Amino acid sequence: MRFSKLTIPACKKFSGYKPCVAYHNCLTEGCAYDSSDKNIGKKILIISLDALGNVVLNTSILQAVKKKYPESTIYWITQSSSKPILNNNPYIDHSYEWNDESRMILRNIEFDVLMNGDKSVYACAFANEVKSAEKFGFLLDKNGKIIPSGESAMYNYNLGIDDKLKFRENTRSGSDIIHETFELEFERNEYVFNFSEDEIDFMEKYKVQINYDPQKVYVGFNTGCSNLFPNKKMTVEQHIELINSLSVYDNLKFVLLGGKEDTDRNVKIFEGLTKETQDRVLYTPTNMGLRSGACFMNICDIVITGDSFGMHLAIALKKYVIAWFGLSCWSEIDLYDRGEKLFPEGLECAPCWKKQCPYNLECIEMIDLSKITELVRKYTLVKTLISNKN
């Protein structure tokens, strides 16, 4: 074929590097795929870089994106630490790690729609650089200031600069707000997080290894959080007290969860438990990465957690979530009717989003451990009743 006759297929599968199917020449023989979803359609770039929890939450827009743009190709760029969250996502065609190579590639694609949900200078600067017919979310002005792309992003924008709105008045969830920011129809769609076949196999083998008992209720404790906001976690002593108090119920098993930054805390929590309670605790590895951590969490029925990536992951895995809050905004979190939010009612300084507390962490001291015990017991009774009926 001569250059003058060259027509590049508008197909998601075609790369221009090698055949989509062995020994099939798409240029001369036509497309090898019959499915309607092969067409590129609208090219959409989603920028969601910062905070693992925000990246998980932002996957809730994907069904609405596909509803608005049914024939489309979705690209997503995020930080390397967040990229595993996007694995096995049926809505995302191309995921990119935030680096020079990825940004170079994306700058050279002409997009139809860009959606930037991050209010950071570097995300907004990159959003400015990308060629796109429409841009939603946040951009950078000529003075290097973060600005909304239009009216639809104004509420989200105001939420960042108006403490009264964010801490006292807002009752809308983060998912609701990001849908509005991108001019998408909000239908309270859930987060999207899918396991691979290998991960499902890993979980089944792990259950055999731990003698998993489906008659028991597995209570997960997401014990930590990122080091960016270290005060979004219970004390070691509170975890010990809570687990020991729950150990009076024979049908409970306990699962310690966390990332590599939580390794020492989990050791201290485990060592602080009674010997009898330790025998009922699954001490899961904290150094195997995000996807393995999700596999370990998935064996749990209940997850007790602060406002952290672990909380968002538990929501994505559709667990019963008991989430407690102190410095962060509980109104922005949707548990999708599977759980309970506990927050320090009447505490004037909460939420505050401060990295250092001038008031001796009253919000942490106010966590109602007896209420958490009550909620676990209530869930257990309901599960037992359902199991007996079946």
Phi, psi and omega per residue, in radians:
M1 nan 2.396 3.106
R2 -1.539 2.722 -3.118
F3 -0.988 -0.650 -3.098
S4 -1.137 -0.364 -3.126
K5 -1.740 -0.032 -3.025
L6 -1.231 2.197 3.019
T7 -2.235 2.045 -3.105
I8 -1.371 2.205 -3.138
P9 -1.098 2.389 3.080
A10 -1.504 1.039 -3.044
C11 -2.153 2.409 -3.134
K12 -1.062 -0.529 -3.026
K13 -1.361 -0.483 -3.016
F14 -1.335 2.206 -3.122
S15 -1.871 -0.372 -3.037
G16 1.423 0.095 -3.108
Y17 -1.914 -0.736 -3.133
K18 -2.664 2.910 -3.124
P19 -1.070 2.523 3.027
C20 -1.199 -0.645 3.098
V21 -2.222 2.379 -3.084
A22 -0.948 2.309 3.078
Y23 1.100 0.377 3.057
H24 -2.038 2.101 3.141
N25 -1.670 1.816 -3.089
C26 -1.093 -0.536 -3.066
L27 -1.221 -0.604 -3.089
T28 -1.855 -0.410 -3.057
E29 -1.880 -0.031 -3.116
G30 1.476 3.059 -3.069
C31 -1.245 2.453 3.138
A32 -1.503 -0.116 -3.061
Y33 -1.891 2.446 -3.139
D34 -1.792 -0.315 -3.014
S35 -1.145 2.557 -3.088
S36 -1.248 -0.366 -3.082
D37 -1.463 0.146 3.119
K38 -1.347 -0.415 -3.052
N39 -1.211 2.404 -3.125
I40 -1.096 -0.790 -3.131
G41 1.034 -2.467 3.107
K42 -1.257 2.291 3.082
K43 -1.655 2.106 -3.020
I44 -2.134 2.207 3.078
L45 -1.920 2.170 3.061
I46 -1.850 2.180 3.052
I47 -1.830 1.963 3.080
S48 -2.521 1.710 -2.936
L49 -1.792 -0.855 -2.820
D50 -1.769 2.494 3.109
A51 1.263 1.991 -3.126
L52 -0.952 -0.741 -3.116
G53 -1.091 -0.697 3.117
N54 -1.140 -0.639 3.130
V55 -1.126 -0.754 3.089
V56 -1.084 -0.823 -3.137
L57 -1.018 -0.722 -3.069
N58 -1.202 -0.275 3.041
T59 -1.154 -0.257 3.124
S60 -1.183 -0.231 3.135
I61 -1.438 -0.252 -2.900
L62 -1.106 -0.690 3.115
Q63 -1.132 -0.663 3.118
A64 -1.202 -0.628 3.075
V65 -1.063 -0.801 -3.126
K66 -1.202 -0.510 3.094
K67 -1.226 -0.701 -3.134
K68 -1.327 -0.620 -3.119
Y69 -2.209 1.313 -3.038
P70 -1.055 -0.626 3.061
E71 -1.792 1.751 -3.008
S72 -2.767 2.819 3.039
T73 -2.127 2.141 -3.039
I74 -1.806 2.170 3.031
Y75 -1.889 2.534 3.133
W76 -2.445 2.246 3.055
I77 -2.001 2.381 -3.103
T78 -2.658 2.992 3.090
Q79 -1.166 2.731 -3.108
S80 -1.043 -0.600 -3.130
S81 -1.174 -0.472 -3.100
S82 -1.628 -0.300 -3.007
K83 -0.998 -0.657 3.114
P84 -1.035 -0.416 3.109
I85 -1.035 -0.559 -3.032
L86 -1.510 -0.104 -3.138
N87 -1.024 2.489 3.048
N88 1.104 0.372 3.134
N89 -1.508 2.028 -3.030
P90 -1.198 -0.268 -3.099
Y91 -1.572 -0.348 -3.037
I92 -1.710 2.159 -3.140
D93 -1.514 -0.654 -3.101
H94 -2.455 2.161 3.046
S95 -1.994 2.414 -3.065
Y96 -2.169 2.511 3.055
E97 -1.546 2.439 -3.105
W98 -1.194 1.697 3.074
N99 -2.719 3.056 -3.061
D100 -1.046 -0.741 -3.099
E101 -1.090 -0.811 -3.126
S102 -1.124 -0.767 -3.135
R103 -1.108 -0.645 3.100
M104 -1.080 -0.773 -3.139
I105 -1.095 -0.845 -3.048
L106 -1.199 -0.529 3.074
R107 -1.118 -0.418 -3.058
N108 -1.683 0.075 3.064
I109 -1.778 2.403 3.075
E110 -1.630 1.858 -3.097
F111 -1.549 2.754 3.030
D112 -1.597 -0.637 -3.074
V113 -2.422 2.318 3.012
L114 -2.085 2.346 3.111
M115 -2.214 1.891 3.114
N116 -1.948 1.954 -3.123
G117 -1.668 -0.003 -3.057
D118 -1.702 2.240 3.058
K119 -1.689 1.170 3.037
S120 -2.242 2.631 -3.075
V121 -1.056 -0.749 -3.076
Y122 -1.242 -0.652 3.087
A123 -1.142 -0.734 -3.126
C124 -1.208 -0.646 3.097
A125 -1.105 -0.724 3.114
F126 -1.167 -0.681 3.091
A127 -1.051 -0.643 3.067
N128 -1.072 -0.687 -3.028
E129 -1.301 -0.527 -3.068
V130 -1.214 2.382 3.086
K131 -1.416 2.070 3.134
S132 -2.669 2.443 -3.132
A133 -1.154 -0.657 3.115
E134 -2.244 2.509 3.100
K135 -2.316 2.265 3.131
F136 -2.123 2.602 3.090
G137 1.830 -2.059 -2.965
F138 -2.312 2.465 -3.094
L139 -2.301 -3.056 3.124
L140 -2.120 2.385 3.108
D141 -1.561 -3.118 -3.036
K142 -1.179 -0.280 3.104
N143 -1.702 0.137 3.123
G144 1.381 0.345 3.129
K145 -1.703 2.482 3.092
I146 -1.281 2.309 -3.121
I147 -2.360 2.713 3.036
P148 -1.311 2.629 3.141
S149 -1.312 -0.387 -3.103
G150 3.138 -2.972 -3.070
E151 -1.039 -0.639 -3.071
S152 -1.114 -0.387 -3.132
A153 -1.665 0.011 -3.020
M154 -1.175 -0.707 -3.133
Y155 -1.107 -0.795 3.112
N156 -1.066 -0.722 3.131
Y157 -1.109 -0.823 3.131
N158 -1.093 -0.583 -3.136
L159 -1.053 -0.533 -3.128
G160 -1.395 -0.430 -3.040
I161 -1.986 -0.069 -3.123
D162 -2.054 1.729 -3.096
D163 -1.078 -0.619 3.138
K164 -1.097 -0.760 3.116
L165 -1.128 -0.812 -3.051
K166 -1.223 -0.816 -2.992
F167 -1.587 -0.369 -3.017
R168 -2.132 -0.581 -2.960
E169 -1.833 -0.593 -3.030
N170 -1.165 2.315 3.061
T171 -2.146 0.100 -3.067
R172 -1.600 2.559 3.134
S173 -1.322 2.778 3.091
G174 -1.060 -0.650 3.124
S175 -1.130 -0.758 3.087
D176 -1.012 -0.786 -3.065
I177 -1.187 -0.725 -3.112
I178 -1.229 -0.536 3.020
H179 -1.069 -0.822 3.128
E180 -1.081 -0.717 -3.132
T181 -0.981 -0.670 -3.095
F182 -1.703 0.178 -3.132
E183 0.975 0.862 3.098
L184 -1.984 2.627 3.108
E185 -1.288 2.177 -3.111
F186 -1.589 2.042 3.125
E187 -2.152 0.329 3.122
R188 1.037 0.699 3.070
N189 -1.180 2.636 -3.049
E190 -1.497 2.944 3.026
Y191 -1.098 2.757 3.116
V192 -2.062 1.998 3.092
F193 -2.549 2.020 -3.058
N194 -2.104 2.482 3.070
F195 -1.549 2.642 3.040
S196 -1.446 2.938 3.087
E197 -1.086 -0.667 3.110
D198 -1.118 -0.678 3.126
E199 -1.199 -0.673 3.083
I200 -1.091 -0.732 3.091
D201 -1.106 -0.721 3.099
F202 -1.039 -0.762 -3.134
M203 -1.135 -0.701 3.123
E204 -1.125 -0.722 3.113
K205 -1.181 -0.638 3.112
Y206 -1.135 -0.678 3.100
K207 -1.061 -0.699 3.090
V208 -1.120 -0.737 -3.114
Q209 -1.064 -0.660 -3.082
I210 -1.681 0.119 -3.093
N211 0.969 0.883 -3.111
Y212 -0.966 2.301 -3.110
D213 -2.028 1.876 -3.095
P214 -1.137 -0.238 3.101
Q215 -1.391 -0.266 3.127
K216 -1.574 2.812 3.016
V217 -1.833 2.131 -3.102
Y218 -1.685 2.027 -3.076
V219 -1.807 1.976 3.136
G220 -1.583 2.466 3.091
F221 -2.065 1.830 3.030
N222 -1.424 1.725 -2.827
T223 -1.470 -0.281 -3.022
G224 -2.285 -2.732 3.136
C225 -2.898 3.106 3.121
S226 -1.205 2.794 -3.132
N227 -1.312 -0.136 -3.139
L228 -1.140 -0.720 3.082
F229 -2.218 1.405 -3.017
P230 -1.150 -0.254 -3.112
N231 -1.568 0.241 3.087
K232 -1.699 0.713 3.125
K233 -2.595 2.610 3.029
M234 -1.140 2.828 3.017
T235 -1.316 2.800 3.050
V236 -1.001 -0.733 -3.102
E237 -1.110 -0.667 3.107
Q238 -1.141 -0.698 3.099
H239 -1.107 -0.741 -3.141
I240 -1.090 -0.825 3.140
E241 -1.052 -0.756 -3.097
L242 -1.146 -0.814 -3.113
I243 -1.165 -0.727 3.106
N244 -1.094 -0.648 3.138
S245 -1.210 -0.588 3.122
L246 -1.334 -0.316 -3.054
S247 -1.200 -0.168 3.093
V248 -1.234 -0.277 3.140
Y249 -1.663 2.015 -2.996
D250 -1.189 -0.407 -3.049
N251 -1.560 0.252 3.140
L252 -1.860 2.464 2.933
K253 -2.065 2.621 -3.062
F254 -2.059 2.413 -3.085
V255 -2.203 2.069 3.074
L256 -1.522 2.177 -3.063
L257 -2.131 2.709 3.058
G258 2.823 3.013 3.092
G259 -1.703 -3.025 -3.053
K260 -1.079 -0.491 3.126
E261 -1.268 -0.184 -3.106
D262 -1.800 0.067 -3.042
T263 -1.009 -0.913 -3.095
D264 -1.124 -0.692 3.123
R265 -1.061 -0.774 -3.104
N266 -1.143 -0.615 3.061
V267 -1.080 -0.809 -3.127
K268 -1.122 -0.700 3.122
I269 -1.103 -0.834 -3.126
F270 -1.057 -0.799 -3.102
E271 -1.189 -0.374 3.132
G272 -1.468 -0.121 -3.130
L273 -1.463 2.745 3.056
T274 -1.144 2.736 -3.127
K275 -1.042 -0.696 3.138
E276 -1.107 -0.685 3.131
T277 -1.248 -0.680 3.119
Q278 -0.973 -0.598 -3.132
D279 -1.163 -0.260 -3.128
R280 -1.882 0.174 -3.088
V281 -1.829 2.298 2.985
L282 -1.692 2.025 -3.121
Y283 -1.689 1.680 -3.023
T284 -1.422 2.610 3.118
P285 -1.059 2.511 -3.139
T286 -1.908 0.051 -3.004
N287 -2.099 0.362 -3.074
M288 -1.798 0.055 3.075
G289 1.694 2.949 -3.027
L290 -1.050 -0.826 -3.059
R291 -1.162 -0.700 3.103
S292 -1.160 -0.672 3.083
G293 -1.026 -0.675 3.093
A294 -1.131 -0.666 3.107
C295 -1.074 -0.764 3.137
F296 -1.164 -0.699 3.115
M297 -1.122 -0.551 -3.034
N298 -1.170 -0.294 3.089
I299 -1.362 -0.217 -3.081
C300 -1.401 2.613 2.979
D301 -1.588 -0.693 -3.108
I302 -2.147 2.488 2.996
V303 -2.197 2.171 3.079
I304 -1.768 2.192 -2.938
T305 -2.744 2.707 2.900
G306 -1.488 -3.114 3.131
D307 -1.338 1.755 -3.029
S308 -2.700 3.116 3.036
F309 -0.994 -0.694 3.130
G310 -1.009 -0.645 3.082
M311 -1.122 -0.826 3.141
H312 -1.111 -0.643 3.111
L313 -1.139 -0.733 3.103
A314 -1.081 -0.678 3.076
I315 -1.099 -0.777 -3.138
A316 -1.093 -0.592 -3.132
L317 -1.474 0.033 3.065
K318 1.097 0.703 3.061
K319 -1.492 2.840 2.957
Y320 -1.364 2.050 -2.990
V321 -1.938 2.176 2.967
I322 -1.834 1.814 -3.041
A323 -1.943 2.244 3.083
W324 -1.892 2.615 -3.040
F325 -2.284 2.623 3.053
G326 -2.358 -1.414 -3.076
L327 -1.435 -0.294 -3.055
S328 -1.740 2.984 -2.961
C329 -1.608 1.846 -3.095
W330 -1.201 -0.451 -3.109
S331 -1.160 -0.398 -3.083
E332 -1.468 -0.056 -3.077
I333 -1.826 2.259 3.082
D334 -1.922 2.066 3.107
L335 -1.562 0.028 3.106
Y336 0.979 0.725 3.050
D337 1.103 0.433 3.082
R338 -2.203 1.261 3.090
G339 2.473 -2.857 -3.032
E340 -2.552 2.468 3.064
K341 -1.855 2.255 3.102
L342 -1.968 2.271 -3.128
F343 -2.510 2.759 -3.048
P344 -1.336 1.505 -3.117
E345 -1.097 2.327 3.080
G346 1.498 -0.072 3.127
L347 -1.475 1.937 -2.965
E348 -1.080 -0.544 -3.040
C349 -1.515 -0.080 -3.112
A350 -1.893 2.409 -0.081
P351 -1.362 2.848 -3.095
C352 -2.455 -0.435 -3.095
W353 0.997 0.615 3.077
K354 -1.618 2.478 3.123
K355 -1.390 -0.422 3.080
Q356 -2.216 2.328 -3.081
C357 -1.684 2.236 3.092
P358 -1.505 -0.002 -3.026
Y359 -2.135 0.552 3.052
N360 1.006 0.595 3.026
L361 0.912 0.913 3.090
E362 -1.005 -0.645 -3.085
C363 -1.108 -0.567 3.097
I364 -1.297 -0.728 3.113
E365 -1.085 -0.491 -3.078
M366 -1.461 -0.015 3.113
I367 -1.043 2.182 -3.052
D368 -1.508 1.614 -3.101
L369 -1.147 -0.592 3.125
S370 -1.174 -0.587 3.094
K371 -1.174 -0.703 3.104
I372 -1.087 -0.766 3.098
T373 -1.034 -0.746 3.138
E374 -1.099 -0.739 -3.137
L375 -1.160 -0.693 3.096
V376 -1.107 -0.764 3.140
R377 -1.110 -0.726 3.129
K378 -1.099 -0.775 3.108
Y379 -1.060 -0.741 -3.105
T380 -1.083 -0.731 3.140
L381 -1.123 -0.733 3.136
V382 -1.123 -0.778 3.139
K383 -1.089 -0.686 3.113
T384 -1.107 -0.733 3.128
L385 -1.101 -0.749 3.137
I386 -1.129 -0.742 -3.135
S387 -1.106 -0.682 -3.135
N388 -1.173 -0.624 3.125
K389 -1.180 -0.618 -3.117
N390 -1.394 nan nan
